[in-house]
Amino acid sequence: MSKYQDRFLGGEDIEWERNYFGLMNELKLKNASKYEELAMRLIDGGEELLESNGATYKISVDENGCGYSYRAPEELEFQRISWSQLSQKSEERIDCITNTLAECEARAELKV
Protein backbone atom coordinates (compact mmCIF):
# COMPACT_ATOMS: atom_id res chain seq x y z
CA MET A 1 0.00 0.00 0.00
CA SER A 2 1.24 3.46 -0.83
CA LYS A 3 2.50 5.65 1.99
CA TYR A 4 0.26 8.36 0.48
CA GLN A 5 -2.90 6.24 0.67
CA ASP A 6 -4.37 8.30 3.50
CA ARG A 7 -4.41 11.39 1.28
CA PHE A 8 -7.03 9.77 -0.93
CA LEU A 9 -9.00 7.51 1.37
CA GLY A 10 -10.10 7.98 4.94
CA GLY A 11 -9.98 5.26 7.57
CA GLU A 12 -13.62 4.27 7.01
CA ASP A 13 -13.04 3.98 3.26
CA ILE A 14 -9.96 1.83 3.74
CA GLU A 15 -11.84 -0.43 6.14
CA TRP A 16 -14.79 -0.69 3.73
CA GLU A 17 -12.43 -1.68 0.90
CA ARG A 18 -10.75 -4.31 3.05
CA ASN A 19 -14.15 -5.79 3.92
CA TYR A 20 -15.40 -5.62 0.32
CA PHE A 21 -12.34 -7.18 -1.31
CA GLY A 22 -12.00 -9.69 1.53
CA LEU A 23 -15.61 -10.77 0.98
CA MET A 24 -14.97 -11.06 -2.77
CA ASN A 25 -12.01 -13.37 -2.14
CA GLU A 26 -14.00 -15.40 0.41
CA LEU A 27 -16.91 -15.81 -2.00
CA LYS A 28 -14.64 -16.77 -4.88
CA LEU A 29 -13.10 -19.55 -2.76
CA LYS A 30 -16.39 -20.68 -1.23
CA ASN A 31 -18.29 -20.70 -4.54
CA ALA A 32 -15.46 -21.72 -6.87
CA SER A 33 -17.27 -24.66 -8.48
CA LYS A 34 -20.55 -22.74 -8.88
CA TYR A 35 -18.75 -19.74 -10.41
CA GLU A 36 -16.66 -21.90 -12.73
CA GLU A 37 -19.74 -23.82 -13.90
CA LEU A 38 -21.53 -20.57 -14.68
CA ALA A 39 -18.40 -19.12 -16.34
CA MET A 40 -18.14 -22.17 -18.59
CA ARG A 41 -21.76 -21.69 -19.68
CA LEU A 42 -21.14 -18.02 -20.41
CA ILE A 43 -17.60 -18.19 -21.84
CA ASP A 44 -18.78 -17.76 -25.44
CA GLY A 45 -21.44 -15.20 -24.56
CA GLY A 46 -24.83 -14.93 -22.99
CA GLU A 47 -26.64 -13.60 -19.97
CA GLU A 48 -27.67 -15.01 -16.64
CA LEU A 49 -30.02 -13.50 -14.05
CA LEU A 50 -29.17 -13.86 -10.37
CA GLU A 51 -31.46 -13.00 -7.48
CA SER A 52 -29.91 -11.77 -4.24
CA ASN A 53 -31.28 -9.81 -1.29
CA GLY A 54 -34.45 -8.94 -3.17
CA ALA A 55 -32.63 -7.44 -6.15
CA THR A 56 -31.87 -8.85 -9.59
CA TYR A 57 -28.41 -8.89 -11.14
CA LYS A 58 -27.72 -9.64 -14.78
CA ILE A 59 -24.33 -11.10 -15.70
CA SER A 60 -23.56 -10.42 -19.38
CA VAL A 61 -20.73 -11.82 -21.47
CA ASP A 62 -19.93 -11.16 -25.11
CA GLU A 63 -16.83 -11.56 -27.29
CA ASN A 64 -15.33 -8.35 -25.85
CA GLY A 65 -16.17 -8.29 -22.17
CA CYS A 66 -18.02 -9.33 -19.08
CA GLY A 67 -20.10 -7.17 -16.80
CA TYR A 68 -23.07 -7.05 -14.55
CA SER A 69 -26.06 -4.84 -14.07
CA TYR A 70 -28.40 -4.25 -11.15
CA ARG A 71 -32.17 -3.89 -11.03
CA ALA A 72 -33.78 -2.78 -7.78
CA PRO A 73 -37.01 -4.39 -6.65
CA GLU A 74 -40.01 -3.00 -8.53
CA GLU A 75 -37.76 -1.36 -11.17
CA LEU A 76 -37.96 -2.24 -14.85
CA GLU A 77 -34.53 -1.20 -16.12
CA PHE A 78 -31.08 -2.55 -15.29
CA GLN A 79 -28.25 -0.18 -14.38
CA ARG A 80 -24.75 -1.27 -15.43
CA ILE A 81 -22.43 -1.51 -12.44
CA SER A 82 -19.25 -3.07 -13.80
CA TRP A 83 -17.64 -4.15 -17.06
CA SER A 84 -14.24 -5.74 -17.77
CA GLN A 85 -12.56 -6.48 -21.07
CA LEU A 86 -12.04 -10.20 -21.66
CA SER A 87 -8.98 -11.92 -23.03
CA GLN A 88 -9.33 -14.34 -25.91
CA LYS A 89 -7.61 -17.05 -23.82
CA SER A 90 -10.18 -19.41 -22.29
CA GLU A 91 -8.56 -19.70 -18.85
CA GLU A 92 -8.26 -15.91 -18.55
CA ARG A 93 -11.87 -15.45 -19.67
CA ILE A 94 -13.06 -17.92 -17.03
CA ASP A 95 -11.02 -16.18 -14.32
CA CYS A 96 -12.41 -12.77 -15.26
CA ILE A 97 -15.98 -14.07 -15.30
CA THR A 98 -15.57 -15.74 -11.89
CA ASN A 99 -14.10 -12.50 -10.52
CA THR A 100 -17.13 -10.63 -11.86
CA LEU A 101 -19.48 -13.12 -10.22
CA ALA A 102 -17.70 -12.73 -6.87
CA GLU A 103 -17.81 -8.93 -7.18
CA CYS A 104 -21.51 -9.00 -8.00
CA GLU A 105 -22.34 -11.28 -5.08
CA ALA A 106 -20.21 -9.22 -2.67
CA ARG A 107 -22.06 -6.05 -3.69
CA ALA A 108 -25.36 -7.82 -3.17
CA GLU A 109 -24.37 -9.02 0.32
CA LEU A 110 -23.11 -5.57 1.32
CA LYS A 111 -26.10 -3.90 -0.38
CA VAL A 112 -23.99 -1.37 -2.30
C-alpha positions, 0 to 999 in steps of 0.5 A: 500500500502506498505511503500516500494512501491516507491522502485519498481515502479515509480510515472508514473507506480503507476499512470498507475496501478491506471488507469488500475485497475480503468478501470477494475473495472469500466468495470466490473460494467458497463458490469456486465450483458454482462460479466456474460452472456458470463461467463455462456456460457463459464463456462464449457469450450470454446472460444469466439473471441472479437474485440476491437480497431482493434485487436482480443482477444480470451477468452479461458476457460477449466476445469483448467483455463481461459485466453485470447490471443491477435492477432494484425491486419494482424497477424495470430497467437494469443499471450497469455496475461493472464491465471488464474487457475479456482476453481471448484465452479461455482460462483468462476469460473464465477467471475474469468471469468468476471475478465478476461473479464474486464482485456481484455477489459481494455487492449484493451481500453488502447492499452497495 
